[in-house]
Amino acid sequence: MCKLLIPWGLTQSYQSAADLLSLATGNEFDEDTLVIVAKRVRLLERAFNAIRGVRRKNEKPPRKLFEKAVSDGKFKGEVLHAEQFEEMLSDYYKQLGYDTEGVPLREVFENLGLLGEWELFNTQMH
């Protein structure tokens, strides 16, 4: 769903998005279910990309962000440091349950009730 359709900044609730999904599908969704559905979708997108070879090396921002300082605004003079970026990326992968290359691990599929999808994913990866 486009983030511009729902005024996320006005509320901490995902209920309006859950209500829209309920109307669109005819199935009942609450906030918790919506979050689980979103995590499943993101995991399957990640798995699809991993099967096609997307790895850590593909998640680098443009080189100029490491070389050129921000020219104005709140972060004027700041530059992205490669070591810090790599550290943040490692933390991100760990929080999402990915290996060091950004490939989802079995436990993530299991936690989201997608063991059948894990089997297919694992077969495609090997």
N, C-alpha and C positions, 0 to 999 in steps of 0.2 A: 504494500500500500504506500502510496506517495505520502511522505511526511508533511507535505504542504496541505493535504486535505483535512488534517486534524490539528487543531491548535494545541500541540503538545506542551507548549510553554504555559498555557493557561491552567493546566491541571496535571496532577501526578498520576491520573487514572488512565488506564487503557480501556475502560469500559465502553467508551463510544466506539472505539475500533472493534471491540468484541461484538457490540450490538450490530455494527455494519456487516461484519462477517457472518453473524447469525442470520441477518436478513438476506444476504447474498447466497448463502448455502442452504438455508432451511434447517440447519443444525444449531443447537444452542451452544454458545461460547461465552465463557466468563473470562475475566482478566487472566487468571492462572492458566487456563486452557490456551488462551491466545499466546501467551509467552511460550508455552511448550510447543505449540504449532510453529511459532517463529523459529525456535531453536532447532526443530526438526528440519525445517526448510533450509536454514543456514547450513546445518550439518550436511545435508544431502547435496547442496550446491558445492560445498567444500570437497566432499568426496568425489563428485563428478569432476571437479577441476584436478584433484589429485590423481585420478585415473589417467587424465590427459597430460600429466607431467608437471603440473604447477607445484612449485616448491618455494622454499624460503627465498631463493635467489630472485624469484619473480616478484617479490613483494617490496622491493626497494623503491623509495620515492625517487624522483628525478635527481640526478647527480648535483645539479645546481643548488639544491637545498642544503647540501653538505659543504658547498664551496662559497656561496654568496650570502652575506648577512642580509637580514630583513631591512629594507630601506626606510620604512616609516611605521608609525603606529605603536601600539603597546609593546611589541617585541622588536623594536628597532635595534639593530646591531646584533641580534641573536643569529646564531647559525646552528644547524642541526649537526650534532656530532655522531659519527658513524658508530662509535662504541656504545653510546647511549641508545641509539636507535636499535642496535642489535640486542641490547639488554631488554628494552621494552618489548621487542618482538618475541623474545624468548618468554617473557612473563605473560604476554598475550596468549601464546601457544599453550603454555602450561594451564592458564585459567580456563581455556576452552577444551582442554583434553586432547591436544594435538602433540605429536612427537616434535623433535627439534627441527624437523624440516617442514612442519606445518601440515602433516598428514594426520587425520583424525584417528584416534585409538579406539579399540574395541569397546572400552568401558563407556565412552560417550554414546555410542550406538545403543549399548545396553541400558544406560540410564534413561534414554529417551524412548525406550520400547521399540527399537529398530534392529533387533538382532538378525532378522531375516535380511535386511538391507546390508548389515555388516558382512554376512556370509557372501553375498553377491559382490560387495565392494572388495573384500579380501581376495576373492577369486580373481577379480579383474586386476588387482594390484600385483598378483604373483603369477 
